[in-house]
Amino acid sequence: MLTLRRPALVLAALVASIPWASAGTLSVPAQFESIQAAVAAAQPGDLVFVQPGLYAETVVISTADIRLVGRGAVIDPAYAGPAIQVEAHNVRIGGFTLRNATYGIRAFGGGLVAIENEIIASSEDGILVYGTDPAIMKNSIVGAAGDGVRLVHPSLAPCPSDVCIPVTGLPLGGSFDQTTVARNTIKQCSGDGIDVRDFAAIIEKNRVTHSGDHGIRANLGGFFGPLGSECVLRRNSCSNNQDCGIYAEDFFASHTVVESNALKLNGEHGLYATGFLMSVRNNRSTDNAGQGIVFSGQNSSIESNMVVRNGDRGIEVMGFSVEGDGSDGPDNTITGNTSNTNGRDGIYAAVGTFAITNNTCRNNTGDGIDLDRVPPEWGGPSGNSGGSVISNNVVKRNNHEGIDNSGVSTLVDSNTCLQNKGADIAGTGDGQGTVASFTSNTFVTGGAETVQALDL
C-alpha cells in the first residue's frame, strides 16, 4: 500500500492552486455518512474531505469543479462498479486507496487531476479518462486486468458509455503541456502500463514494469494535437514488459522527443518509434529480447543512445523514401550512439538517405554498421540508399563486416574499423555497394592496418 507520509501535502496540492475564495468543505464521516452523499451535496468549488476508513461504495461525481481528497480512506466497491466515476469537468481527486473495482477511476470530461492515489486489482483499467487535458501524477497502480492508465481523446473514438458529456468549448488536445502523465508507478497490469491515444502529452518519470503488453504506448499528436506542439516521453523506466518498453507513434505533431528513458529486459524491443520530426536521444536500451531501438520514419534523428546486449539488432532505422539520392540531405540522422554486444548488427539502416556518424559499434554478432537498400519485398529501385554518409565511426570486433555498404554513391570517410571477423569495410565498389568518397579510413587490408587517404 502506498503510504502518504505527508498527507497534508496532497491536500495542499489540490486546494492551494484553485482560487475559489468562497469554497466550502464537506467532511466525511463527520457531516456525511458516505462519500456519495457528500459529493451529491457539493457545489462547484467545494472540497469533499474524507477521513480514514473503509468505504464500500461507488462514488459518482456529476458536479464540475470540485475536489475530492482522502486521508487514509479506502474505497472498495467489491467489483460492483468503478471506485470513482467522474461525469463532470475539472474534478480533482487525491489521497485514496481504490481497490477491488472495475476501474479505480473512470472519468468522462476535461481537466481531471488524479494525484497520489493507490489503485489495486481493477478488473478493467486502473485509470480510464475519456476526455481532454488530464493530469495523472504520482499514482501507484498494481494488477489492473486492462491498462494501468488509459487516456482516450473524445474525438478519436466513440464514447464507451451513455454518460459521456460534451467537450464543447474545451481545447481539443490543448497545448503540449496540458496532458501530463508523470511520476506514476505501474506494475503487473495485463494490458499496457500507460496508453495515451491522440493527445499532445508529456509522459515523464514513470516507472512501468511487468505489463502484459507495452510498458508505454503513445499515439501522440494526432489530428487534434495543436500545430507547433512538442510531445515528450522522457526519463521513464520501463522493464520486464512482455512487448516493447515504449511504443511511440507520431505522424501529425510538429515534434516528438523520446529522451533519457531506461528500457530493460522487455520481451520485444526496448523502443519502437515511428513518425516524422522525431528526436530519439539519450536513451539506454539494454538486455531486451528484440532490438534495442527500432525507428521507422522520416526527417528524424537517433542520437547519443546507449544500446547494449539486445537479442537482435542494436539500432534499426527504416526510412520512407524509396527514391532518396541525398540531394536534399539525409532523410534520417544516426549519430553519437553506442551500440555494442547485440545479437545482430550494431546499426542497420535501409530505405532512403542517412547520415551515420560518430557512432561506436563493438562486439555485435552481425555487422557493426549495415547500410542496406530497399528490401526486395518493397519493390524499390536498385539505386536506393543513395548519397548516404558513413563517417567518423569506431567499429571493432564485430562477428561479420565492420561496415557493410550496400548503398549507392556512399561517402565512407574517416572511420576506424578493426578486428572484425569479416571485412573491416565492405561495399566500396565490389558487390552491391558503391562509394562517392572513400578517404582517411583506418582498417586492415592484406593483413596490415592501413590508414587510407586516397579519395576514390
Secondary structure, 3 states (H helix, E strand, C coil): CCCCCCHHHHHHHHHCCCCCCCCCEEEECCCCCCHHHHHHHCCCCCEEEECCEEECCCEEECCCCCEEEEEEEEECCCCCCCCEEECCCCCEEEEEEEECCCCCEEEECCCCEEECCEEECCCCCCEEEECCCCEEECCEEECCCCCCEEEECCCCCCCCCCCCCCCCCCCCCCCCCCEEEECCEEECCCCCCEEEEEECEEEECCEEECCCCCCEEEEECCCCCCCCCEEEEECCEEECCCCCCEEEEECCCCEEEEECCEEECCCCCCEEEEEECEEEECCEEECCCCCCEEEEEECEEEECCEEECCCCCCEEEECCCCCCCCCCCCCEEEECCEEECCCCCCEEEECCCEEEECCEEECCCCCCEEEECCCHHHCCCCCCCECCEEECCEEECCCCCCEEECCECEEEECCEEECCCCCCEECCCCCCCCEEEEECEEEEECCEEEEECCCC
